[in-house]
Structure formats: C-alpha cells, structure tokens
Amino acid sequence: MATYTLPELPYDYAALEPVINPQIIELHHDKHHAAYVKGANDTLEQLEEARGKDAWGAINGLQKNLAFHLSGHILHSIYWHNMTGDGGGEPLAADGVGDLADAITESFGSFAGFKSQLTKAAATTQGSGWGVLAYEPVSGRLIVEQVYDHQGNVGQGSVPVLVFDAWEHAFYLQYKNQKVDFIEAMWAVVNWQDVAKRYAAAKERADVLLLAP
C-alpha cells in the first residue's frame, strides 16, 4: 500500500516575510499539511480494511475523505514551491520564463488580465478553497479554476501549475478576515521559475493525459 509523506519546506519559516509571517508558515506546514497527509494515509488503511471484509457501508464517506485529504496534500505540496522570498513581479523572457509569459498572454489576453482573474477567483471562492492556474490539455491553453474545499470544480485532466491557498488557516493570524489583501500580497512571492517548470512538464505530458483529443 502506497503511503504519503509530508515534504520538507524548500525554505525556512521566515523566508516569505513580510507577505507571510513565520508563525503562519510553521502552523500551516507542520500542522495543517501534516494533517492532510495523515488523513490520506488513514483513509487508505480504512479502504484496505473495507476491501478485506467486503464491507462497503461507508464507501461514499471514505472516497470523499480520500479526495479531501489527498487533494489537500497535493495542492499544498505545489503551494510551498510556488513561493519564494525572491519572487513576484511578472514572468519575463529575460528571466528564462518566456514560454510561460507567452502562454499567459495567449490564454488571457495580457498578464494584467490573468492576474485580475486569478486574484478574483481565489478571493471569491465560497467558503474554503483555492484559486488555481492550470494547464488544460485538450485545448493546450492555461485556465483559471476554483477548487472548493479540496473537492472538484475543475477541468478533468487539467494540471495545476500555480495555486493560491484561500483557506483561512493560510492567512487569518496575519490578515484577519481580509482575504483579498492576502491574495493581493501573494503576488509578491510567486516563484515564476517553479511555475514555468510545471507548465513545461504539463505540456510534455499532455499526450498521455488523455486517450483522445
């Protein structure tokens, strides 16, 4: 049975100041992300037990729990690497991320238009959730999605390349109830090098994600 592990942070707790303070990073990674990892592993064990007993009375709840915890684990694993203390600004060809910059312009008309859409999508996600920039393999374009409560409001087969965490645990200790202020501040720590690598990898894998165009 495959198990999941909590990845180490690629920087120290204070690396994203002043956008995100060290206390938030520590609690978010060491407690919240760790809980998703444990939840995914616990659910896999419960599913294994159900298979062994051929007892499926709790199957709907178990499948929902697996989606919740596993999505939380995967999205957070992307989230940590999507940020850097030396990030922010706009992706530029001069920085070696020209393909990503061109794709953003082609898909959204301009960087400003993309930034506005992702900001609004993340800030207006109902309840808990995420704003996501994803590569959609059928059209070969980038799209913005909202992820509700780690469940689905996403294009099937789309690959997340940039994620903004809009759950309260990501910002409340510092920004209180001002989710919009937190999302706006997040743009100052976006790691465009990481986003560009994820975009390139998603394009390379596009032909194996789907059986037919």
Buried (B, 14 or more C-beta within 10 A) or exposed (E): EEEBEBBEBEBEBBBBEEBBBEEBBBBBBEEBBBBBBBBBBEBBEBBEEBEEEEEEEEEEEBEEBBBBBBBBBBBBBBBBBBBBBEBBEBBEEEBEBEBBBEBBBEBBEEBEEBBEBBBBBBBBBEEBBBBBBBBBBBEBEBBBBBBBBBEEBBBEEBBBBBBBBBBBBBBBBBBEEBBBBBBBBBBBBBBBBBBBBBBBEBBEEBEEBEEEE
